Amino acid sequence: MRSRRTIPVLCTALATVLLGVSAQLSGANCSELKIFGSRVTKMIVAELGPQFERASGYTPVVVADVAAVMKRRIESDEPFDLAVLVDFQTDELIKSGRLVAETRTDVMKTGIGVAVKRGAPRPDIGTVDAFTRTLLDAKSITYLKEGASTIYLDRLFARLGIAEALRAKTVKPDTESVSERVAQGEVELGIIVIPNILSVPGAELVGPLPPEIQSYIVFTAAVSAKSPNQQAARDLIKFITSPDAMPVLKAKGMEPG
């Protein structure tokens, strides 16, 4: 967590980023800025949101679920101001006219990791062969039913020739509960984007997938075409992609987009 003594420095930098925000928005006249995203978005905004609010007068509020679920909510015309979804999902929503194309910004990216319950033995996943053996030896594994990494993992397991062997012992939850299930001892191994693992105290990151089979998930922001707060949403994108926000992204297991 950022120390108190760094806050004034960061707020000064934020004020510079937000020069376009009018002064009358600050102080008590706060408006809500509704953000649709997944857990990674919620993690970042929880850390940076208060600083943005102090500088802009807008309170960022993240509505979070699996990115595919949030995309469907946008397609059902639920109102929001800013979306931070997986890159191809954002692109599809831009094509359908729901997001403003010129605001499209790759915000952050992260790799896929393996989780075990905190304190449990850490299996070997250092090479592709070791990772494959670990999955085959595990009593149970879990990854999302339709998460950002799901399509890739399904194809990877088929390519490694282990899809059938894993099927009977694989749990695919509808919600972002992979790391929680591992932390509670319900499942032995969890496979999900690294920030999700780091966000659950009872789960422990074994490590990222081996470099030869790693896949990076890119999270891309864009402003709602129907938002009444488009300028504030643009300012938030600028802030979370500014150099001052980078230490927060890295601390949460992400990299700049």
C-alpha positions in Angstrom: 0.0 0.0 0.0 1.3 3.5 -0.8 2.7 5.3 2.2 1.1 8.5 3.4 4.1 10.6 2.7 3.9 9.8 -1.1 0.4 11.0 -1.4 1.1 14.7 -1.8 3.6 14.0 -4.6 1.2 11.7 -6.4 -1.7 14.2 -6.0 0.5 17.0 -7.6 1.2 14.7 -10.5 -2.4 13.8 -10.8 -3.4 17.5 -10.9 -1.1 17.9 -13.9 -2.7 15.0 -15.7 -6.2 16.4 -15.0 -5.7 20.0 -16.2 -8.7 19.6 -18.4 -11.0 19.0 -15.5 -12.8 22.2 -14.5 -12.2 23.5 -11.0 -15.8 23.6 -9.9 -16.0 19.8 -10.0 -13.7 19.5 -6.9 -14.7 19.5 -3.3 -18.1 18.4 -2.1 -19.9 18.4 -5.5 -18.9 14.9 -6.3 -20.5 12.9 -9.1 -20.2 9.1 -9.6 -18.2 7.7 -12.5 -19.5 4.2 -13.3 -16.8 1.8 -14.5 -17.6 -1.7 -15.9 -14.7 -4.1 -15.6 -13.3 -7.2 -14.0 -11.5 -7.8 -10.7 -8.2 -6.4 -12.0 -9.9 -3.1 -12.8 -11.5 -3.0 -9.3 -8.0 -3.6 -7.7 -6.4 -0.7 -9.6 -9.3 1.8 -9.0 -9.5 0.9 -5.3 -5.9 2.1 -5.0 -6.0 5.1 -7.4 -9.6 6.1 -7.2 -9.4 8.3 -4.1 -6.6 10.4 -5.6 -8.6 10.9 -8.8 -11.7 11.9 -6.8 -9.8 14.5 -4.8 -8.4 16.1 -8.0 -11.5 15.8 -10.2 -14.6 15.7 -8.0 -15.7 12.4 -9.5 -16.0 9.2 -7.5 -15.0 6.2 -9.5 -17.3 3.2 -8.8 -16.3 -0.2 -10.3 -19.0 -2.7 -11.2 -17.0 -5.9 -11.5 -17.6 -9.4 -12.8 -16.0 -11.8 -15.3 -15.3 -9.5 -18.4 -17.6 -11.5 -20.6 -20.5 -10.9 -18.2 -19.8 -7.2 -18.2 -19.7 -7.1 -22.0 -23.1 -8.7 -22.1 -24.4 -6.0 -19.6 -23.1 -3.3 -21.9 -24.8 -5.0 -24.9 -28.1 -5.0 -22.9 -27.7 -1.2 -22.8 -27.1 -0.9 -19.1 -25.8 2.7 -18.4 -22.1 3.2 -17.5 -19.3 5.7 -18.2 -16.1 3.7 -18.8 -15.4 0.1 -19.7 -12.1 -1.7 -19.0 -12.4 -5.2 -20.6 -10.2 -7.6 -22.5 -8.9 -6.0 -25.7 -10.9 -8.0 -28.2 -14.1 -7.4 -26.2 -13.5 -3.7 -26.2 -12.9 -3.7 -30.0 -16.2 -5.5 -30.6 -18.1 -2.9 -28.5 -16.4 -0.1 -30.5 -17.5 -1.8 -33.7 -21.1 -1.9 -32.4 -21.0 1.8 -31.5 -21.3 1.3 -27.8 -17.8 2.6 -27.0 -16.0 5.7 -28.4 -13.2 4.5 -30.8 -10.9 7.5 -30.2 -10.8 6.8 -26.5 -9.5 3.2 -26.9 -6.5 2.7 -24.7 -4.6 -0.4 -23.7 -4.3 0.2 -19.9 -2.5 -2.9 -18.6 -1.6 -6.5 -19.3 -0.8 -9.5 -17.2 0.2 -13.1 -17.6 -1.4 -16.3 -16.4 -0.3 -17.9 -13.2 -0.8 -21.0 -11.0 -2.1 -20.8 -7.5 -2.1 -23.2 -4.5 -3.5 -22.8 -1.0 -1.1 -20.7 1.1 1.3 -23.1 2.9 0.7 -26.0 0.6 3.7 -27.6 -1.3 4.6 -25.6 -4.4 4.6 -27.9 -7.4 7.1 -27.6 -10.2 5.9 -25.6 -13.2 9.2 -24.3 -14.3 9.2 -26.0 -17.7 6.4 -27.1 -20.1 7.0 -30.7 -19.2 7.0 -30.0 -15.5 3.8 -27.9 -15.8 2.1 -30.7 -17.8 3.1 -33.4 -15.2 1.9 -31.1 -12.4 -1.5 -30.8 -14.0 -1.8 -34.5 -14.6 -0.7 -35.3 -11.0 -3.1 -32.8 -9.4 -6.3 -34.2 -7.8 -8.2 -31.2 -9.1 -7.7 -27.9 -11.0 -9.9 -24.9 -11.6 -10.0 -22.0 -14.1 -12.8 -19.8 -15.2 -15.7 -21.0 -17.4 -15.5 -17.9 -19.6 -12.6 -15.8 -18.3 -10.1 -13.8 -20.3 -7.7 -16.8 -20.3 -10.2 -19.6 -20.8 -10.1 -19.9 -24.6 -6.3 -19.9 -24.5 -6.1 -22.5 -21.7 -8.6 -24.8 -23.5 -6.5 -24.7 -26.6 -3.3 -25.1 -24.7 -4.4 -28.2 -23.0 -5.6 -29.6 -26.3 -2.2 -28.8 -27.8 -0.4 -30.5 -24.9 -2.5 -33.6 -25.4 -4.0 -33.5 -21.8 -7.4 -32.0 -22.4 -9.3 -35.3 -21.9 -7.2 -36.3 -18.9 -8.0 -33.0 -17.1 -11.7 -32.8 -18.0 -13.1 -34.9 -15.2 -11.1 -33.1 -12.5 -11.6 -29.6 -13.7 -13.9 -27.1 -12.0 -15.0 -24.1 -14.1 -16.8 -21.5 -12.0 -19.0 -18.8 -13.6 -17.7 -16.1 -11.2 -14.2 -14.9 -10.4 -13.8 -17.4 -7.6 -10.8 -19.5 -8.8 -8.4 -18.2 -6.2 -11.0 -18.3 -3.5 -11.7 -22.0 -4.2 -8.0 -22.8 -4.0 -7.6 -20.7 -0.8 -10.5 -22.6 0.8 -8.9 -26.0 -0.1 -11.8 -26.9 -2.4 -9.5 -27.3 -5.4 -5.7 -28.1 -5.5 -4.5 -25.9 -8.3 -5.9 -22.7 -9.8 -5.0 -21.2 -13.1 -5.9 -17.6 -13.7 -4.4 -14.1 -14.3 -1.7 -13.3 -11.7 -3.4 -10.3 -10.1 -6.4 -12.4 -9.2 -4.2 -14.8 -7.3 -2.3 -11.9 -5.5 -5.7 -10.4 -4.4 -6.7 -13.4 -2.3 -4.7 -13.7 1.0 -5.3 -17.5 1.4 -4.0 -18.2 -2.1 -0.3 -18.3 -3.0 1.2 -17.7 -6.4 3.4 -20.6 -7.5 4.6 -18.7 -10.5 3.7 -17.7 -14.1 3.2 -20.3 -16.8 6.5 -21.2 -18.5 7.6 -18.5 -21.0 7.1 -20.8 -24.0 3.4 -21.2 -23.3 2.6 -17.9 -21.5 -0.2 -15.7 -22.8 -0.7 -12.1 -21.8 -4.1 -10.7 -21.3 -4.5 -7.1 -22.3 -7.1 -4.9 -20.6 -8.3 -2.1 -22.8 -10.4 1.0 -21.8 -12.9 3.0 -23.7 -15.6 5.6 -22.9 -19.3 4.8 -23.3 -20.8 6.5 -26.3 -23.8 7.4 -24.1 -22.0 8.6 -21.0 -22.9 12.1 -19.8 -19.4 12.2 -18.1 -17.2 11.5 -21.1 -14.5 14.1 -20.2 -14.1 12.7 -16.7 -13.9 9.2 -18.1 -11.2 10.3 -20.5 -9.3 11.9 -17.6 -9.4 8.7 -15.6 -7.9 6.8 -18.5 -5.1 9.4 -18.7 -4.5 9.0 -15.0 -4.4 5.2 -14.7 -2.0 5.1 -17.7 0.3 8.0 -16.4 3.8 7.2 -15.1 2.7 7.9 -11.6 0.2 5.0 -11.7 2.8 2.5 -12.9 4.1 1.5 -9.4 0.5 0.6 -8.4 0.0 -1.6 -11.5 3.2 -3.4 -10.9 2.5 -4.0 -7.2 -0.8 -5.6 -8.2 0.9 -8.0 -10.7 0.3 -6.0 -13.9 2.4 -4.3 -16.5 1.6 -1.2 -18.6 -0.6 -2.0 -21.6 
